[in-house]
Amino acid sequence: MAASDQSSAEALLAWYAAMGVDEAIGEVPVNSFAPPAQANPRPRPASRPAPPKQPAASVSPFDRSGIAEATTLEALEAMVAAFDGCALKRTAKNLCFARGSTNARLMLIGEAPGRDEDLQGKPFVGRAGQLLDRMLAAIGLDEGSIYITNTVYWRPPGNRTPTPEEIEACAPFLARQIELLSPDVLVLLGGAAAKSLLGVSEGIMRLRGKWLNYSCAGADIRTLATLHPAYLLRKPEEKRYAWRDLLLVRKALEQA
């Protein structure tokens, strides 16, 4: 030990003696570097075991086999009115199931109800519907000889496009609706309806003007896609194409 260190140690011992410290250690060793203990610490409550995880509630899909129990269009409409599996129902005012004759030979299907349809509870009663009525009247048809519906039965908020999930929720009812009416001719108004019913990807201008088939209950229904009347309101110069399609429809009805 260096002389300076020894002098410092002796000075420290002399100070301890002066302060009354007469033992270098106690009976119990002390860790001078340990944090000070808390006074009367509260005992920690015993941790409760985490509750067992409950399995997620399974949301069973709507039993589509029950749709076959609807043997009339009226019964099917009541079934749709009681159906809660489409989110559009929660924001719409009214169900827009169909309008027209349940004995019609011509069935027309659009995309979705709009504001006027939601208020009246009938499809195609707004400006587009009024144009459609005039178009059909030009080939000798009125509400007593046609049947009109949409791919979804409730108005999407803000007239937005229905989602694939919303269309899928209504699809089994629509398929049964077509089956129960069993029309001679099916007209799909706009590309959205054509894609939903026929599973095609082409645009409406490629699809329109040629006969296609919709399979229903083991048979094929002659099907024609044409321009939606709402589109014709925006582009009236395209009415010539819709008129050609209507002439095809009239001829098909005369031959059926």
C-alpha positions as CSV (number, residue, x, y, z in Angstrom):
1,M,0.0,0.0,0.0
2,A,1.3,3.4,-0.9
3,A,2.1,5.9,1.9
4,S,-0.6,8.2,0.8
5,D,-3.2,5.4,0.8
6,Q,-2.1,4.3,4.3
7,S,-2.4,7.8,5.6
8,S,-5.9,8.1,4.2
9,A,-6.9,4.8,5.7
10,E,-5.6,5.8,9.1
11,A,-7.3,9.1,9.0
12,L,-10.6,7.3,8.1
13,L,-10.3,4.9,11.1
14,A,-9.5,7.8,13.4
15,W,-12.7,9.5,12.2
16,Y,-14.8,6.3,12.7
17,A,-13.3,6.1,16.3
18,A,-14.2,9.7,17.0
19,M,-17.8,9.0,15.7
20,G,-18.2,6.0,18.0
21,V,-17.8,3.3,15.4
22,D,-15.9,0.5,17.2
23,E,-16.7,-2.5,14.9
24,A,-15.8,-2.9,11.3
25,I,-18.6,-5.3,10.5
26,G,-22.0,-6.3,11.9
27,E,-23.5,-9.6,12.6
28,V,-25.4,-9.6,9.2
29,P,-23.6,-8.6,6.0
30,V,-25.0,-5.5,4.4
31,N,-25.0,-4.8,0.6
32,S,-24.3,-1.0,0.5
33,F,-25.0,-0.9,-3.2
34,A,-28.6,-2.3,-2.9
35,P,-31.5,0.2,-3.4
36,P,-33.2,1.2,-0.2
37,A,-36.0,-1.0,0.9
38,Q,-39.6,0.5,0.8
39,A,-41.2,1.0,4.1
40,N,-44.1,-1.4,4.6
41,P,-44.4,-2.4,1.0
42,R,-47.9,-3.5,0.0
43,P,-48.2,-7.2,-0.8
44,R,-48.9,-7.7,-4.5
45,P,-52.2,-9.2,-5.2
46,A,-52.1,-12.7,-6.6
47,S,-52.5,-12.5,-10.3
48,R,-55.7,-14.0,-11.6
49,P,-55.4,-16.5,-14.3
50,A,-56.4,-15.2,-17.7
51,P,-59.9,-16.4,-18.6
52,P,-59.8,-19.1,-21.2
53,K,-60.4,-17.8,-24.7
54,Q,-63.9,-18.5,-25.9
55,P,-64.1,-19.7,-29.4
56,A,-65.4,-17.1,-31.8
57,A,-69.1,-17.3,-32.4
58,S,-69.6,-18.8,-35.8
59,V,-72.0,-16.9,-38.0
60,S,-73.7,-19.5,-40.0
61,P,-74.5,-18.5,-43.5
62,F,-78.2,-18.1,-44.5
63,D,-79.6,-21.5,-45.2
64,R,-80.0,-21.1,-49.0
65,S,-81.8,-24.4,-49.2
66,G,-84.8,-22.7,-47.5
67,I,-85.2,-20.4,-50.5
68,A,-86.6,-23.3,-52.5
69,E,-89.5,-23.4,-50.0
70,A,-90.8,-20.1,-51.6
71,T,-93.2,-21.4,-54.3
72,T,-94.6,-18.1,-55.3
73,L,-93.1,-14.6,-55.9
74,E,-95.2,-13.3,-53.1
75,A,-93.7,-15.8,-50.7
76,L,-90.2,-15.0,-51.9
77,E,-90.8,-11.3,-51.4
78,A,-91.8,-12.0,-47.8
79,M,-88.7,-14.1,-47.3
80,V,-86.5,-11.3,-48.7
81,A,-88.2,-8.8,-46.4
82,A,-87.3,-10.9,-43.4
83,F,-83.7,-11.5,-44.5
84,D,-81.1,-9.6,-42.5
85,G,-78.0,-11.0,-44.3
86,C,-77.5,-7.9,-46.5
87,A,-75.9,-4.8,-44.9
88,L,-77.8,-2.5,-47.3
89,K,-81.1,-3.3,-45.5
90,R,-79.8,-1.3,-42.4
91,T,-79.5,2.0,-44.3
92,A,-82.3,1.7,-46.8
93,K,-85.9,3.0,-46.2
94,N,-87.7,0.4,-48.1
95,L,-87.4,-3.0,-49.8
96,C,-87.5,-2.7,-53.6
97,F,-88.4,-6.2,-54.6
98,A,-90.0,-5.8,-58.0
99,R,-92.7,-4.1,-60.0
100,G,-94.8,-5.4,-62.9
101,S,-96.7,-8.5,-63.7
102,T,-96.0,-11.8,-62.1
103,N,-97.2,-13.4,-65.4
104,A,-94.8,-11.4,-67.6
105,R,-92.9,-13.0,-70.4
106,L,-90.2,-10.4,-70.2
107,M,-88.0,-9.8,-67.1
108,L,-85.6,-6.9,-66.8
109,I,-82.8,-6.7,-64.2
110,G,-80.8,-3.6,-63.3
111,E,-78.1,-3.0,-60.8
112,A,-79.6,-1.3,-57.6
113,P,-82.4,1.0,-56.5
114,G,-81.8,4.7,-56.2
115,R,-83.3,7.5,-54.1
116,D,-86.7,7.5,-55.8
117,E,-86.9,3.7,-55.7
118,D,-86.0,3.7,-52.0
119,L,-88.7,6.2,-51.2
120,Q,-91.4,4.3,-53.2
121,G,-90.3,0.8,-52.5
122,K,-90.3,-0.1,-56.2
123,P,-87.5,-0.5,-58.8
124,F,-87.1,1.8,-61.7
125,V,-89.5,4.6,-60.8
126,G,-87.2,7.6,-61.0
127,R,-85.9,9.3,-64.2
128,A,-84.2,6.2,-65.5
129,G,-87.3,4.2,-64.8
130,Q,-89.5,6.6,-66.6
131,L,-87.2,6.5,-69.6
132,L,-87.3,2.8,-69.5
133,D,-91.1,2.8,-69.5
134,R,-91.1,5.0,-72.6
135,M,-88.6,2.7,-74.3
136,L,-90.7,-0.3,-73.6
137,A,-93.9,1.4,-74.7
138,A,-92.2,2.0,-78.1
139,I,-92.3,-1.7,-78.7
140,G,-95.8,-2.2,-77.3
141,L,-95.0,-3.2,-73.7
142,D,-96.3,-1.7,-70.4
143,E,-96.1,-2.6,-66.7
144,G,-98.8,-5.2,-67.2
145,S,-96.5,-7.2,-69.5
146,I,-93.1,-6.8,-67.9
147,Y,-91.4,-7.6,-64.6
148,I,-88.5,-5.5,-63.3
149,T,-86.1,-6.0,-60.4
150,N,-82.4,-5.4,-59.5
151,T,-79.4,-7.4,-58.5
152,V,-79.8,-6.0,-55.0
153,Y,-83.1,-5.2,-53.3
154,W,-82.0,-2.2,-51.2
155,R,-80.5,1.2,-52.1
156,P,-76.8,1.5,-51.5
157,P,-76.0,4.6,-49.4
158,G,-75.4,7.6,-51.7
159,N,-76.3,5.5,-54.7
160,R,-72.8,3.9,-54.7
161,T,-72.1,0.7,-56.5
162,P,-73.1,-2.4,-54.6
163,T,-70.2,-4.4,-53.3
164,P,-69.6,-8.0,-54.4
165,E,-70.7,-9.1,-50.9
166,E,-74.0,-7.3,-51.2
167,I,-74.7,-8.7,-54.6
168,E,-73.8,-12.2,-53.4
169,A,-76.1,-11.9,-50.4
170,C,-79.1,-11.2,-52.7
171,A,-78.0,-13.6,-55.5
172,P,-79.8,-16.7,-54.3
173,F,-83.1,-14.8,-54.0
174,L,-82.7,-13.3,-57.5
175,A,-82.0,-16.8,-58.9
176,R,-85.2,-18.1,-57.4
177,Q,-87.0,-15.0,-58.5
178,I,-86.0,-15.7,-62.1
179,E,-86.9,-19.4,-61.7
180,L,-90.4,-18.6,-60.3
181,L,-91.2,-16.0,-63.0
182,S,-89.7,-18.3,-65.7
183,P,-89.7,-15.5,-68.4
184,D,-89.3,-16.2,-72.1
185,V,-86.8,-13.4,-72.4
186,L,-84.4,-11.9,-69.9
187,V,-83.0,-8.4,-70.4
188,L,-80.0,-7.2,-68.3
189,L,-79.8,-3.5,-68.0
190,G,-76.2,-2.3,-67.9
191,G,-72.8,-4.0,-67.5
192,A,-73.1,-4.6,-63.8
193,A,-76.2,-6.7,-64.1
194,A,-74.7,-8.6,-67.0
195,K,-71.5,-9.4,-65.1
196,S,-73.5,-10.5,-62.0
197,L,-75.9,-12.8,-63.8
198,L,-73.7,-14.2,-66.5
199,G,-70.3,-14.1,-64.9
200,V,-68.7,-12.3,-67.9
201,S,-65.9,-9.7,-67.8
202,E,-66.6,-7.9,-71.1
203,G,-67.9,-4.4,-71.1
204,I,-71.5,-3.7,-72.0
205,M,-70.7,-2.3,-75.5
206,R,-69.2,-5.7,-76.4
207,L,-72.0,-7.7,-74.8
208,R,-75.0,-5.7,-76.0
209,G,-76.8,-6.6,-79.2
210,K,-76.3,-10.4,-79.1
211,W,-78.2,-13.2,-77.6
212,L,-76.8,-15.0,-74.6
213,N,-78.1,-17.7,-72.3
214,Y,-79.0,-17.7,-68.6
215,S,-79.2,-21.3,-67.2
216,C,-82.2,-21.7,-64.9
217,A,-83.6,-24.9,-63.5
218,G,-82.0,-27.1,-66.2
219,A,-83.1,-24.8,-69.0
220,D,-81.7,-21.8,-70.8
221,I,-83.4,-18.5,-71.0
222,R,-82.7,-16.2,-73.9
223,T,-80.8,-13.3,-72.5
224,L,-79.9,-9.9,-73.9
225,A,-77.7,-7.3,-72.3
226,T,-78.3,-3.7,-73.2
227,L,-77.5,-0.2,-72.0
228,H,-78.8,1.0,-68.7
229,P,-81.4,3.8,-69.0
230,A,-79.4,5.9,-66.5
231,Y,-76.5,5.8,-68.9
232,L,-78.8,6.9,-71.8
233,L,-79.8,9.9,-69.7
234,R,-76.2,11.0,-69.6
235,K,-75.5,10.0,-73.2
236,P,-78.7,10.3,-75.2
237,E,-76.8,9.8,-78.5
238,E,-76.4,6.1,-77.5
239,K,-80.1,5.5,-77.6
240,R,-79.8,4.2,-81.1
241,Y,-78.0,1.1,-79.7
242,A,-80.7,0.5,-77.1
243,W,-83.4,0.8,-79.8
244,R,-81.7,-1.9,-81.9
245,D,-81.7,-4.1,-78.8
246,L,-85.4,-3.4,-78.1
247,L,-86.2,-4.5,-81.6
248,L,-84.4,-7.8,-81.0
249,V,-86.5,-8.2,-77.8
250,R,-89.7,-7.6,-79.6
251,K,-88.9,-10.1,-82.3
252,A,-87.9,-12.7,-79.7
253,L,-91.2,-12.3,-77.8
254,E,-93.1,-12.6,-81.0
255,Q,-91.3,-15.9,-81.9
256,A,-91.5,-17.4,-78.4
